[in-house]
Amino acid sequence: MAVQINIHEAKTHLSKLIDQACRGEEVVIAKAGKPVVRLTPVQPTAVGRHFGALRGKARVDEAFFEPLPEDELRAWE
């Protein structure tokens, strides 16, 4: 069952409403009695590196192991 609350009351109790939404309760904020927004929790995004993510997408050939030209070496200094 959705909890519908007006904007003024939502400003007063925002922290409580956020907790309710995070628990999975539906929280609807209304303006002049008409629903305008719904609070929903943000789902965490996957972070970090995944071993092998570039498998098959990058290739290293023999040229990789050749020394760099002098001008490129200077650019790295």
FISEPA-327703 format. One record per residue (C-alpha): residue number from 0; x, y, z. Coordinates in steps of 0.25 Angstrom, whole numbers, plus 5000, padded with zeros to 4 digits. Example, Ala and Ser with C-alpha at 12.3 -4.5 7.8 and 13.67 -1.06 7.14 Angstrom:
// FISEPA-327703
<rec><resi>0</resi><c1>5049</c1><c2>4982</c2><c3>5031</c3></rec>
<rec><resi>1</resi><c1>5055</c1><c2>4996</c2><c3>5029</c3></rec>
// end
This chain:
// FISEPA-327703
<rec><resi>0</resi><c1>5000</c1><c2>5000</c2><c3>5000</c3></rec>
<rec><resi>1</resi><c1>5006</c1><c2>5014</c2><c3>4996</c3></rec>
<rec><resi>2</resi><c1>5008</c1><c2>5025</c2><c3>5006</c3></rec>
<rec><resi>3</resi><c1>5003</c1><c2>5038</c2><c3>5000</c3></rec>
<rec><resi>4</resi><c1>5008</c1><c2>5051</c2><c3>5007</c3></rec>
<rec><resi>5</resi><c1>5007</c1><c2>5065</c2><c3>5003</c3></rec>
<rec><resi>6</resi><c1>5020</c1><c2>5073</c2><c3>4999</c3></rec>
<rec><resi>7</resi><c1>5020</c1><c2>5082</c2><c3>5012</c3></rec>
<rec><resi>8</resi><c1>5019</c1><c2>5069</c2><c3>5021</c3></rec>
<rec><resi>9</resi><c1>5029</c1><c2>5062</c2><c3>5012</c3></rec>
<rec><resi>10</resi><c1>5039</c1><c2>5074</c2><c3>5015</c3></rec>
<rec><resi>11</resi><c1>5037</c1><c2>5072</c2><c3>5030</c3></rec>
<rec><resi>12</resi><c1>5039</c1><c2>5057</c2><c3>5030</c3></rec>
<rec><resi>13</resi><c1>5048</c1><c2>5054</c2><c3>5018</c3></rec>
<rec><resi>14</resi><c1>5058</c1><c2>5046</c2><c3>5026</c3></rec>
<rec><resi>15</resi><c1>5047</c1><c2>5037</c2><c3>5031</c3></rec>
<rec><resi>16</resi><c1>5041</c1><c2>5036</c2><c3>5017</c3></rec>
<rec><resi>17</resi><c1>5054</c1><c2>5032</c2><c3>5011</c3></rec>
<rec><resi>18</resi><c1>5056</c1><c2>5021</c2><c3>5021</c3></rec>
<rec><resi>19</resi><c1>5042</c1><c2>5016</c2><c3>5017</c3></rec>
<rec><resi>20</resi><c1>5045</c1><c2>5016</c2><c3>5002</c3></rec>
<rec><resi>21</resi><c1>5058</c1><c2>5008</c2><c3>5005</c3></rec>
<rec><resi>22</resi><c1>5050</c1><c2>4998</c2><c3>5013</c3></rec>
<rec><resi>23</resi><c1>5042</c1><c2>4996</c2><c3>5000</c3></rec>
<rec><resi>24</resi><c1>5030</c1><c2>5003</c2><c3>5004</c3></rec>
<rec><resi>25</resi><c1>5024</c1><c2>5012</c2><c3>4993</c3></rec>
<rec><resi>26</resi><c1>5024</c1><c2>5027</c2><c3>4996</c3></rec>
<rec><resi>27</resi><c1>5017</c1><c2>5037</c2><c3>4987</c3></rec>
<rec><resi>28</resi><c1>5018</c1><c2>5052</c2><c3>4989</c3></rec>
<rec><resi>29</resi><c1>5006</c1><c2>5060</c2><c3>4985</c3></rec>
<rec><resi>30</resi><c1>5004</c1><c2>5074</c2><c3>4981</c3></rec>
<rec><resi>31</resi><c1>4990</c1><c2>5079</c2><c3>4984</c3></rec>
<rec><resi>32</resi><c1>4985</c1><c2>5065</c2><c3>4986</c3></rec>
<rec><resi>33</resi><c1>4990</c1><c2>5060</c2><c3>4973</c3></rec>
<rec><resi>34</resi><c1>5002</c1><c2>5050</c2><c3>4972</c3></rec>
<rec><resi>35</resi><c1>5014</c1><c2>5057</c2><c3>4966</c3></rec>
<rec><resi>36</resi><c1>5026</c1><c2>5048</c2><c3>4970</c3></rec>
<rec><resi>37</resi><c1>5030</c1><c2>5035</c2><c3>4975</c3></rec>
<rec><resi>38</resi><c1>5042</c1><c2>5032</c2><c3>4985</c3></rec>
<rec><resi>39</resi><c1>5050</c1><c2>5020</c2><c3>4981</c3></rec>
<rec><resi>40</resi><c1>5063</c1><c2>5015</c2><c3>4986</c3></rec>
<rec><resi>41</resi><c1>5075</c1><c2>5016</c2><c3>4977</c3></rec>
<rec><resi>42</resi><c1>5081</c1><c2>5003</c2><c3>4973</c3></rec>
<rec><resi>43</resi><c1>5096</c1><c2>5002</c2><c3>4976</c3></rec>
<rec><resi>44</resi><c1>5104</c1><c2>5001</c2><c3>4963</c3></rec>
<rec><resi>45</resi><c1>5115</c1><c2>4990</c2><c3>4961</c3></rec>
<rec><resi>46</resi><c1>5129</c1><c2>4996</c2><c3>4963</c3></rec>
<rec><resi>47</resi><c1>5142</c1><c2>4991</c2><c3>4962</c3></rec>
<rec><resi>48</resi><c1>5150</c1><c2>4984</c2><c3>4952</c3></rec>
<rec><resi>49</resi><c1>5147</c1><c2>4970</c2><c3>4946</c3></rec>
<rec><resi>50</resi><c1>5158</c1><c2>4961</c2><c3>4943</c3></rec>
<rec><resi>51</resi><c1>5158</c1><c2>4957</c2><c3>4928</c3></rec>
<rec><resi>52</resi><c1>5149</c1><c2>4968</c2><c3>4924</c3></rec>
<rec><resi>53</resi><c1>5157</c1><c2>4972</c2><c3>4912</c3></rec>
<rec><resi>54</resi><c1>5159</c1><c2>4957</c2><c3>4908</c3></rec>
<rec><resi>55</resi><c1>5159</c1><c2>4956</c2><c3>4893</c3></rec>
<rec><resi>56</resi><c1>5158</c1><c2>4971</c2><c3>4891</c3></rec>
<rec><resi>57</resi><c1>5173</c1><c2>4975</c2><c3>4892</c3></rec>
<rec><resi>58</resi><c1>5185</c1><c2>4969</c2><c3>4885</c3></rec>
<rec><resi>59</resi><c1>5199</c1><c2>4970</c2><c3>4888</c3></rec>
<rec><resi>60</resi><c1>5208</c1><c2>4967</c2><c3>4876</c3></rec>
<rec><resi>61</resi><c1>5224</c1><c2>4967</c2><c3>4875</c3></rec>
<rec><resi>62</resi><c1>5225</c1><c2>4982</c2><c3>4872</c3></rec>
<rec><resi>63</resi><c1>5220</c1><c2>4984</c2><c3>4887</c3></rec>
<rec><resi>64</resi><c1>5234</c1><c2>4979</c2><c3>4892</c3></rec>
<rec><resi>65</resi><c1>5242</c1><c2>4987</c2><c3>4882</c3></rec>
<rec><resi>66</resi><c1>5249</c1><c2>4999</c2><c3>4888</c3></rec>
<rec><resi>67</resi><c1>5242</c1><c2>5013</c2><c3>4887</c3></rec>
<rec><resi>68</resi><c1>5249</c1><c2>5023</c2><c3>4878</c3></rec>
<rec><resi>69</resi><c1>5257</c1><c2>5034</c2><c3>4885</c3></rec>
<rec><resi>70</resi><c1>5247</c1><c2>5045</c2><c3>4883</c3></rec>
<rec><resi>71</resi><c1>5236</c1><c2>5037</c2><c3>4889</c3></rec>
<rec><resi>72</resi><c1>5245</c1><c2>5033</c2><c3>4901</c3></rec>
<rec><resi>73</resi><c1>5248</c1><c2>5048</c2><c3>4903</c3></rec>
<rec><resi>74</resi><c1>5233</c1><c2>5051</c2><c3>4903</c3></rec>
<rec><resi>75</resi><c1>5231</c1><c2>5041</c2><c3>4915</c3></rec>
<rec><resi>76</resi><c1>5241</c1><c2>5048</c2><c3>4923</c3></rec>
// end
